[in-house]
Amino acid sequence: MGLKAISDGKLAVLLLSGGQGTRLGSSDPKGCFNIGLPSGKSLFQLQAERILCVQRLAAQAKNEGAGSVQIHWYIMTSPFTDDATRKFFESHRYFGLEADQVTFFQQGTIPCISKDGRFVMETPFRIAKAPDGNGGVYSALKGSRLLEDMATRGIKYVDCYGVDNALVRVADPTFLGYFIDKGVAAAAKVVRKAYPQEKVGVFVRRGKGGPLTVVEYSELDPSLASAINQQTGRLRFCWSNVCLHMFTLDFLNQVTNGLERDSIYHLAEKKIPSAHGYSMGLKLEQFIFDAFPYAPSTALFEVLRDEEFAPVKNANGSNFDTPDSARLLVLRLHSRWVVAAGGFLTHSVPLYATGVEVSPLCSYAGENLEPICRGRTFHAPCEISF
């Protein structure tokens, strides 16, 4: 069902790639980052090649030739990442995509404030500003008239995700088919929370029969974060939000008008550059999940963490969510694909510390690997490509 909708041109992909953080120790946009895979591919390239693969699968499902299916990719940047992102795509020739199937647009900014409620001055003459959070996508889509652009292209569904997930299944036809089958306005992929204090938001239902929404980890009381469901033995709030969403275009139109009247802002305490050096202050952010309470119907789609969630949020040397940890998750998953397809692995270092990388151009989710892998031996680490 998902592949048919894609082949009919009904799906667009929306990438959240704004912000300004340098937590990876690089001044480049996160999508430009190379997490150390054997191929040396950036996050942007991995995502672009997954789009190319889904286009090919959708064309095959429709018994049409390659190039007959095109998925439009909308990429939200910020004033801090826009120029570098555009140049990166241009210099890499859009990673095999057509230039006219990629559209860049910028999120807005909000002034930073000090803890005593004053504006932080970046210079004596300019207020310090920060991006308005991934929830700024709604006003940015409206301001750039891209929802009208989507309607003109015949798009009905929008797959929305964050840039910093090395295992993200961009334009996932299975998720899209589930979404269409459920007939809902909004949906989210969820993974089971790893431990009570994991820094992820969780889906909750506000009040009996109330709407599904997300409570960010910084806003969830520790006692609730640790609460156990006595019937299941699992955490009471166990479904993690990992920023993998699907929306109908109709719902996005509704949200862009509704949030203007009822905007929600979240406080984030951060170091802010000012005329007197870095100082602790507050940034105001909107989150994309703030729209879920507006949805007349919502569905959650559980996926396996080690197949679809490899976050890249902190520099190597941190305790979690680093390029190194994401690389190992990718290599281990792809190694399982190769073995399942009849291949063999050899290695000169412990296998838990290495593996093989399967190019997204070969396989989207482990399919169609038998002709390449069966009976062959691969020495890890390496890349399997055409």
Secondary structure by P-SEA (a helix, b strand, c coil): caaaaaaaccbbbbbbccccccccccccccccccccccccccaaaaaaaaaaaaaaaaaaaaccccccbbbbbbbbbccccaaaaaaaaaaacccccccccbbbbbbbbbbbbcccbbbbbccccccccccccccaaaaaaaaaaaaaaaaaacccbbbbbbccccccccccaaaaaaaaaacccbbbbbcccccccccbbbbbbcccccbbbbbcccccccccccccccccccccccccccccccccaaaaaaaaaaaaabbbbbbbbccccccccbbbbbbbbcccccccccccbbbbbbbbccccccccccccccccccaaaaaaaaaaaaaaaaaaabbbbbbccccccbbbbbbccccccccccccccccccccccccccc
